Amino acid sequence: MNLVHANFIARGMTLEQARAGYEGCCIDAAGSFIDTTGIGRLAYFETPFNLKWRYHAAVEIDGMIHDLWGDEPLPLTEYMQQIGATEVDYPAESPAQ
């Protein structure tokens, strides 16, 4: 189950409404999920092989990517391949000391 989908539906939105409301603001959609649930971490992707997005953000939970624009959650490597990503960063995390 895509937990991002379930969260927006529980908040009274259809997926179409949520996607339209956050169009071009994937980082805000992912952040909204994390803020309202307290779970997951922000995954920020560089996507040079994607015709629509140059960058994209989604939520990672236990190695699975939950994305407002995706269908089902996918393992990180499979998700990156699907969206044409070459790098993932976790900007909310501090580098190891």
Secondary structure by P-SEA (a helix, b strand, c coil): ccaaaaaaaaacccaaaaaaaacccaaaaaaaaaaaccbbbbbbbbccccccccbbbbbbcccbbbbccccccccaaaaaaaacccccccccccccc
